[in-house]
Amino acid sequence: MISALMPNYNRADLAFERGEGAWLYTVDGRRFLDFGSGIATSSVGHNNPHLVQAIAQQAQRVMHVSNLYRVPQAEKLAERLVANSFADSAFFCNSGAEANEGMIKMIRRAQAKSSHPERTRIICFNGAFHGRTLATLSATGNAKYLDGFGPRVEGFDHVPLNNMNAVRDAIGAETAGIMIEPVQGESGIHVADQRFMRELRAACDEYGLFLGVDEVQCGMGRTGRLFAYEWSDITPDILSTAKGIAGGFPIGAILATETVAKAMTAGTHGTTFGGNPLACAAANAVLDVLLAPGFLEGVQARAAQLDAGFDRLIATHPDVFTAHRGLGLLIGLKCRPDVALVQNAAVGEGMLCVTAGDNVLRLLPPLTVTEADCAAALSMLDRAAARVRAHLAATNAENVA
């Protein structure tokens, strides 16, 4: 018989009962260093006192009222995000997929209300991941994810990342905007060149397009700045974010300039749960941490520590690791053997990480990860690589025999 939970996840046989900082503890007492962070979501670590207190206090007052009424916690969160980004206005939803779905709608409507209703198509990039709704799956363009779900949603054109000639060739009379992840996560941690990001901004200005930046995974401090677009010194027109924004509590956000946001008049878009008092209290608590003086510089320091350690790992284990890439604490280790083998070896050493496309091991520690935690992670990966090498040697010996 089918399980009570639908079988659409290939779950590891691990169940956690509590966490502390970058560490998780199973129901049977084992301890694991969490370098997956719930897929870049537990941004301020597990059981963060400030976040826990904010959620508990708000839960005791009021959790949900709907957007039929003012939500002071959402107003505060919007004001802080606007003050610390390019944006003039914010909309809150529940997830990254919803944020990207909303971003698509807002780009189209802003074009329509700017006297260009024919502009509905959006240029996306090979290797992207924008979500699991029908529209965001179509924006992603991955045939594996689309299999069995019928016709694709029309309106998305795909080109190679970091290829400006391809972008310009794809721009037509019906193009409304461009949608890009500054760092692609799911397909193997591919970083958009800073020059490419600036050229996209220039092309959007030239053709009257809107530049949409998907920072669901790479935003909220993950790269060492509050938003990854900041590394390129550009100004997007609209941005989606989620995952780490509330440290594990579900909330997504769309940030936009006035030019885009003013098209979203009453009744054009909505959400029941999005931006409720509890979610926004959690997100405000996370912002307290991220915006504290020196915090993001600390993220950059831990990233530099790991980068240097990965160079050593690759030199020591060239038959296991071939390269590392990424930005900040959104890191990919390119593997030579099957990445699942490397991931299993890491789990065997007490370390949790996530796989990605292109045979890459994805490392996403909490942004509060310590120097000692990073040193422990590098030691665990070193031992995991030795495990993999021993396994491969034994397998080769068996095959020869």
C-alpha positions as CSV (number, residue, x, y, z in Angstrom):
1,M,0.0,0.0,0.0
2,I,1.1,3.6,-0.6
3,S,2.5,5.5,2.4
4,A,0.4,8.2,4.1
5,L,2.9,10.7,2.9
6,M,3.0,10.8,-0.9
7,P,6.1,9.1,-2.3
8,N,7.4,12.1,-4.3
9,Y,10.6,12.5,-2.1
10,N,13.5,10.2,-1.8
11,R,14.0,10.8,1.9
12,A,17.2,9.9,3.9
13,D,16.5,7.6,6.8
14,L,17.2,10.4,9.3
15,A,14.8,12.1,11.7
16,F,15.9,15.1,13.8
17,E,14.5,16.2,17.1
18,R,16.5,19.3,17.9
19,G,19.2,21.6,16.6
20,E,21.7,24.1,18.0
21,G,23.5,26.5,15.7
22,A,24.9,24.5,12.7
23,W,24.3,21.1,14.4
24,L,21.3,18.8,14.2
25,Y,20.6,15.9,16.6
26,T,18.6,12.8,15.6
27,V,15.9,11.1,17.7
28,D,18.5,8.3,18.4
29,G,21.1,10.8,19.7
30,R,23.5,11.2,16.7
31,R,24.9,14.6,15.9
32,F,25.3,16.0,12.4
33,L,26.9,19.2,11.1
34,D,24.2,20.8,8.9
35,F,25.8,22.1,5.7
36,G,22.4,21.9,3.9
37,S,20.4,24.3,6.1
38,G,17.1,22.9,4.9
39,I,18.3,23.9,1.4
40,A,19.6,27.4,2.2
41,T,16.7,28.1,4.6
42,S,17.9,27.8,8.2
43,S,19.9,31.0,7.7
44,V,20.5,32.0,11.3
45,G,21.1,28.4,12.5
46,H,18.9,26.1,14.5
47,N,17.3,27.2,17.7
48,N,18.5,30.8,17.3
49,P,17.4,32.5,20.5
50,H,16.4,35.8,18.9
51,L,14.3,34.1,16.2
52,V,12.7,31.6,18.6
53,Q,11.7,34.4,21.0
54,A,10.2,36.5,18.2
55,I,8.1,33.6,17.0
56,A,7.0,32.6,20.5
57,Q,6.0,36.2,21.5
58,Q,4.1,36.8,18.2
59,A,2.3,33.4,18.4
60,Q,1.0,34.4,21.9
61,R,-0.5,37.6,20.5
62,V,-1.9,37.0,17.0
63,M,-0.7,34.7,14.2
64,H,-3.0,35.5,11.3
65,V,-5.6,38.1,10.4
66,S,-5.4,38.0,6.5
67,N,-4.7,41.0,4.3
68,L,-8.2,42.4,4.7
69,Y,-6.6,44.4,7.5
70,R,-3.3,46.3,8.1
71,V,-0.5,44.1,9.3
72,P,2.1,46.3,11.2
73,Q,4.7,43.5,11.2
74,A,4.5,43.4,7.4
75,E,4.7,47.1,7.1
76,K,7.8,47.1,9.2
77,L,9.4,44.3,7.2
78,A,8.6,46.0,3.9
79,E,10.1,49.3,5.1
80,R,13.3,47.6,6.1
81,L,13.7,45.6,2.9
82,V,13.0,48.8,0.9
83,A,15.6,50.7,2.9
84,N,18.2,48.1,2.3
85,S,17.7,47.4,-1.4
86,F,16.9,49.0,-4.7
87,A,13.1,48.5,-4.2
88,D,10.3,51.0,-3.5
89,S,7.7,48.5,-2.5
90,A,7.3,44.9,-1.4
91,F,4.7,42.1,-1.6
92,F,4.7,39.1,0.7
93,C,3.7,35.5,-0.1
94,N,4.5,32.1,1.3
95,S,7.3,30.5,-0.8
96,G,9.9,31.0,-3.5
97,A,7.7,29.5,-6.2
98,E,4.9,31.9,-5.3
99,A,7.4,34.8,-5.3
100,N,8.5,33.9,-8.8
101,E,5.0,33.3,-10.1
102,G,4.1,36.8,-8.8
103,M,7.2,38.2,-10.4
104,I,6.2,36.8,-13.8
105,K,2.7,38.3,-13.4
106,M,4.1,41.7,-12.3
107,I,6.4,41.9,-15.2
108,R,3.6,41.2,-17.6
109,R,1.2,43.6,-16.0
110,A,3.7,46.4,-15.7
111,Q,4.3,46.1,-19.5
112,A,0.5,46.0,-20.2
113,K,-0.1,49.1,-18.0
114,S,2.8,50.8,-19.8
115,S,0.9,50.5,-23.1
116,H,2.6,47.3,-24.2
117,P,0.1,44.5,-23.6
118,E,1.8,42.5,-26.4
119,R,4.9,42.1,-24.3
120,T,4.3,38.9,-22.4
121,R,7.4,36.7,-23.1
122,I,10.3,36.4,-20.6
123,I,13.8,35.4,-21.4
124,C,15.1,32.7,-18.9
125,F,18.4,30.8,-18.7
126,N,19.4,27.2,-19.3
127,G,20.2,25.6,-15.9
128,A,17.7,27.8,-14.0
129,F,15.3,26.7,-11.3
130,H,12.4,29.0,-10.6
131,G,9.9,26.7,-8.8
132,R,7.3,23.9,-9.1
133,T,4.1,25.6,-10.2
134,L,3.2,25.1,-13.8
135,A,4.4,28.5,-14.9
136,T,7.6,28.5,-12.9
137,L,8.4,24.9,-14.2
138,S,8.0,26.3,-17.7
139,A,10.3,29.2,-16.8
140,T,12.8,26.6,-15.5
141,G,12.5,24.7,-18.7
142,N,13.9,21.4,-17.4
143,A,12.3,18.5,-19.3
144,K,12.7,16.1,-16.3
145,Y,10.7,18.4,-14.0
146,L,8.0,19.0,-16.7
147,D,7.5,15.3,-17.6
148,G,3.9,14.2,-17.3
149,F,2.4,17.6,-16.5
150,G,1.0,18.4,-20.0
151,P,1.8,21.4,-22.2
152,R,4.2,24.0,-21.0
153,V,2.9,27.4,-20.1
154,E,3.7,29.6,-23.0
155,G,5.8,32.7,-22.8
156,F,9.3,31.7,-21.9
157,D,12.4,31.7,-24.0
158,H,15.6,30.0,-22.9
159,V,19.2,30.9,-23.7
160,P,22.7,30.0,-22.3
161,L,23.9,31.7,-19.1
162,N,26.6,34.4,-19.6
163,N,26.0,34.6,-23.4
164,M,24.9,38.1,-24.2
165,N,24.7,37.5,-28.0
166,A,22.1,34.8,-27.3
167,V,20.1,37.1,-25.1
168,R,20.1,39.8,-27.7
169,D,19.1,37.3,-30.4
170,A,16.1,36.2,-28.2
171,I,14.7,39.7,-27.7
172,G,11.7,40.4,-29.8
173,A,8.6,42.5,-30.1
174,E,6.8,40.4,-27.5
175,T,9.6,40.3,-24.9
176,A,8.6,41.7,-21.6
177,G,11.6,41.1,-19.4
178,I,14.5,38.9,-18.4
179,M,14.5,36.6,-15.4
180,I,17.8,35.4,-13.9
181,E,19.3,33.8,-10.8
182,P,22.6,35.6,-10.0
183,V,23.8,32.2,-8.8
184,Q,22.1,29.1,-10.1
185,G,21.8,26.6,-7.3
186,E,19.9,23.5,-8.5
187,S,21.9,22.9,-11.7
188,G,25.3,22.9,-10.0
189,I,26.2,26.4,-8.6
190,H,26.8,28.5,-11.7
191,V,27.5,32.2,-11.1
192,A,26.4,34.8,-13.5
193,D,29.3,37.0,-14.5
194,Q,29.2,40.5,-13.0
195,R,29.8,41.9,-16.5
196,F,27.0,39.8,-17.9
197,M,24.6,41.2,-15.2
198,R,25.5,44.7,-16.1
199,E,25.0,44.0,-19.8
200,L,21.6,42.6,-19.0
201,R,20.7,45.8,-17.2
202,A,21.9,47.8,-20.2
203,A,19.9,45.6,-22.7
204,C,16.7,46.0,-20.6
205,D,17.2,49.8,-20.6
206,E,17.8,49.8,-24.3
207,Y,14.7,47.7,-25.2
208,G,12.3,48.8,-22.5
209,L,12.3,45.5,-20.7
210,F,12.1,44.7,-17.0
211,L,15.0,42.9,-15.3
212,G,13.8,40.3,-12.8
213,V,16.3,38.8,-10.3
214,D,15.4,35.4,-8.7
215,E,17.2,35.4,-5.3
216,V,15.1,32.8,-3.7
217,Q,18.2,30.8,-2.9
218,C,21.0,33.2,-3.2
219,G,19.4,36.2,-1.4
220,M,19.1,37.2,2.2
221,G,22.9,37.3,3.0
222,R,23.7,33.9,1.4
223,T,26.5,35.4,-0.8
224,G,27.9,37.8,1.8
225,R,25.7,40.7,0.8
226,L,22.1,41.1,1.6
227,F,21.3,40.4,-2.1
228,A,23.5,38.9,-4.7
229,Y,22.7,41.5,-7.4
230,E,24.7,44.0,-5.3
231,W,28.0,42.3,-6.3
232,S,27.3,43.6,-9.9
233,D,26.4,47.1,-8.9
234,I,23.2,47.0,-10.9
235,T,19.6,48.0,-10.0
236,P,17.0,45.3,-10.9
237,D,13.3,46.2,-11.6
238,I,12.0,43.4,-9.5
239,L,13.4,40.7,-7.2
240,S,12.0,37.5,-5.6
241,T,13.3,36.0,-2.4
242,A,12.3,33.4,0.1
243,K,14.1,30.4,1.8
244,G,16.4,32.1,4.3
245,I,14.3,35.3,4.8
246,A,12.7,34.0,8.0
247,G,15.2,31.3,9.1
248,G,12.9,28.4,8.4
249,F,9.4,29.9,8.8
250,P,7.6,30.0,5.4
251,I,7.5,33.4,3.8
252,G,8.5,34.8,0.3
253,A,8.8,38.3,-0.9
254,I,8.7,40.3,-4.1
255,L,10.6,43.6,-4.1
256,A,10.0,46.0,-7.0
257,T,10.6,49.6,-8.1
258,E,7.6,51.9,-8.2
259,T,7.4,51.6,-12.0
260,V,6.6,47.9,-11.6
261,A,4.7,48.0,-8.3
262,K,2.3,50.7,-9.2
263,A,0.7,48.4,-11.8
264,M,-0.5,46.1,-9.0
265,T,-3.6,47.9,-8.0
266,A,-6.2,46.5,-5.6
267,G,-7.5,43.0,-6.7
268,T,-4.7,42.3,-9.2
269,H,-2.9,39.8,-7.0
270,G,-3.4,38.3,-3.5
271,T,-2.6,35.7,-0.9
272,T,-4.4,34.4,2.2
273,F,-1.4,33.5,4.4
274,G,1.3,35.7,2.9
275,G,2.7,38.4,5.1
276,N,0.8,37.4,8.2
277,P,2.0,38.7,11.6
278,L,3.8,35.5,12.6
279,A,5.8,35.1,9.4
280,C,6.8,38.8,9.3
281,A,7.8,38.7,13.0
282,A,10.1,35.9,12.1
283,A,11.5,37.7,9.1
284,N,12.1,40.8,11.1
285,A,14.0,38.8,13.6
286,V,16.2,37.4,10.9
287,L,16.8,40.8,9.5
288,D,17.9,42.0,12.9
289,V,20.7,39.4,12.7
290,L,21.7,39.9,9.0
291,L,21.8,43.7,9.3
292,A,23.8,43.8,12.5
293,P,27.2,45.6,12.0
294,G,29.8,43.2,10.7
295,F,27.5,40.2,10.2
296,L,27.8,40.0,6.4
297,E,31.5,40.6,6.6
298,G,31.6,37.6,8.8
299,V,29.8,35.6,6.2
300,Q,32.4,36.6,3.7
301,A,35.2,35.6,6.1
302,R,33.7,32.1,6.6
303,A,33.4,31.8,2.8
304,A,37.1,32.7,2.4
305,Q,38.0,30.1,5.0
306,L,36.1,27.4,3.2
307,D,37.4,28.4,-0.3
308,A,41.0,28.0,1.0
309,G,40.1,24.7,2.5
310,F,38.5,23.4,-0.7
311,D,41.6,24.3,-2.6
312,R,43.5,22.0,-0.2
313,L,40.9,19.3,-0.5
314,I,41.1,19.3,-4.3
315,A,44.9,19.1,-4.2
316,T,44.7,16.2,-1.7
317,H,41.9,14.3,-3.4
318,P,42.0,15.1,-7.1
319,D,40.3,11.8,-7.8
320,V,37.3,12.8,-5.8
321,F,37.0,16.6,-6.1
322,T,37.9,18.5,-9.3
323,A,36.8,22.1,-8.6
324,H,34.8,24.4,-6.4
325,R,32.6,27.3,-7.4
326,G,30.0,29.6,-6.0
327,L,29.7,32.9,-4.1
328,G,29.7,33.4,-0.4
329,L,28.1,30.4,1.4
330,L,26.4,29.1,-1.7
331,I,29.1,26.6,-2.7
332,G,29.5,23.7,-5.1
333,L,32.2,21.0,-5.0
334,K,32.5,19.4,-8.4
335,C,33.0,15.6,-7.9
336,R,34.7,13.0,-10.1
337,P,32.8,9.9,-8.8
338,D,29.0,9.9,-8.5
339,V,28.1,12.8,-6.2
340,A,25.6,10.5,-4.4
341,L,28.6,8.4,-3.3
342,V,30.4,11.5,-1.9
343,Q,27.2,12.7,-0.2
344,N,26.7,9.3,1.5
345,A,30.3,9.3,2.7
346,A,29.9,12.8,4.1
347,V,26.8,11.6,6.0
348,G,28.9,8.7,7.3
349,E,31.3,11.3,8.8
350,G,28.5,13.2,10.4
351,M,27.9,16.0,7.8
352,L,24.8,16.9,5.9
353,C,24.9,18.4,2.5
354,V,22.8,18.6,-0.7
355,T,23.5,17.4,-4.2
356,A,23.0,19.5,-7.3
357,G,23.2,19.1,-11.1
358,D,26.5,18.6,-12.9
359,N,27.6,16.1,-10.3
360,V,28.1,18.8,-7.7
361,L,28.0,18.6,-3.9
362,R,26.1,21.7,-2.7
363,L,27.2,23.2,0.6
364,L,24.8,25.7,2.3
365,P,25.8,26.2,5.9
366,P,23.8,28.5,8.2
367,L,25.1,32.1,7.8
368,T,25.9,32.0,11.5
369,V,28.4,29.1,11.0
370,T,31.5,29.5,13.1
371,E,35.2,29.2,12.2
372,A,35.3,26.0,14.3
373,D,32.3,24.6,12.4
374,C,33.9,25.3,9.1
375,A,37.2,23.6,10.2
376,A,35.1,20.6,11.3
377,A,33.4,20.5,7.9
378,L,36.7,20.5,6.0
379,S,37.9,17.7,8.2
380,M,34.8,15.7,7.6
381,L,35.0,16.2,3.9
382,D,38.6,15.1,4.0
383,R,37.7,11.9,5.7
384,A,34.7,11.4,3.4
385,A,36.9,11.7,0.4
386,A,39.2,9.0,1.9
387,R,36.2,6.8,2.4
388,V,35.2,7.3,-1.3
389,R,38.7,6.5,-2.5
390,A,38.8,3.3,-0.4
391,H,35.4,2.3,-1.7
392,L,36.5,2.9,-5.3
393,A,39.7,1.0,-4.8
394,A,37.8,-2.0,-3.3
395,T,35.3,-1.9,-6.2
396,N,38.1,-1.8,-8.8
397,A,39.9,-4.7,-7.1
398,E,36.7,-6.8,-7.2
399,N,36.2,-6.0,-10.8
400,V,39.7,-7.0,-11.7
401,A,39.3,-10.3,-9.7
